[in-house]
């Protein structure tokens, strides 16, 4: 039996296909995936989400239906690039990912494109996660830090992780042993949380900011990877031949304001979907 959740100002497809989360798959008119340990199917019908009965609260929380998008958009700078991106991405929300799943996924994302990140996520889930079933479809949860910590580097390399295997294994062991306590990280301010996350192997400033934004709901965090760096250079520094990454970080932190993470995701998704093929980010 299904139930409906009110979802005004929401675009399910943009939210799931914008490169913030990688394991959801299309199923008929909707999508299926796991929210933590729970399998979920979700379909958008106008201003409502249709989910399995009993999962309404979980769906509303995961998809951040309480985020006031109109107020968030009103904080964006009113330049042409940001205005176009905000209009294109209307209804895209930053989901609330489980912290470990988010940290681990972005550790595995280094120098990988979205389809490859998704492939790695599904492989790890199938081999080391827990099986669920919904609507006759198999769904697998993301493996816990404890489950991954018991593996060898060779086992993780067999999941097409390459050099990322060592980092993921090291991070899993630190989290499983409590050397880095993600629950404690959630209590810290942004700067201190970023420092603590950077203690994990494979976590630099970019991955830490991704984790803060997508896994700890720090909506000011503005991750800058190679793709968003290209966007910033092209749209905000088009006539400057040399702009350092440090300059881009300082500019982004100040210019995009208290919801910089939303601005970042909108700029990235808009460019990825609308730039000519020669400038593609996908």
DALINNOR-V919699 format. One record per pair of residues at least 24 apart in sequence whose C-alpha atoms are under 7 Angstrom apart, sorted by the first residue. I is the first residue (numbers start at 1). J is the second residue. Records with the same first field share a line. If there is no record, write none. Layout:
BEGIN
I: J, J
END
This chain:
BEGIN
1: 52, 53
2: 50, 51, 52, 53
3: 50, 51, 52, 53
4: 48, 49, 50, 51
5: 48, 49, 50, 56
6: 47, 48, 49
7: 47, 48, 49, 65
8: 47
9: 91
10: 91, 92
11: 91, 92
12: 44
14: 92
15: 92, 93
18: 269
19: 114
22: 117, 118
23: 118, 121, 122
33: 139
34: 139, 140, 141
36: 98, 141
37: 141
39: 132, 133, 134, 139
40: 134
62: 95, 96, 97
63: 93, 95, 96
64: 93, 94, 95, 96
72: 259
75: 257
76: 256, 257, 263
77: 256
81: 235
82: 267
85: 266, 267, 270
86: 266
88: 270
89: 266, 270
94: 214, 262
95: 214
96: 214, 215, 217
97: 214, 215
98: 215
99: 215, 216
101: 142
102: 211, 214, 215
103: 211
104: 168
106: 207
107: 168, 202, 203, 207
108: 161, 164
113: 282
114: 282
120: 159, 160
123: 159
124: 159
145: 172, 173, 175, 176
146: 172, 176
148: 172
149: 173, 176
167: 201, 202
170: 201
171: 200, 201
186: 216
213: 261
219: 259, 260, 261, 262
220: 257, 258, 259, 260, 261
221: 260, 261
222: 252, 253, 260, 261, 264
227: 281
228: 268
END
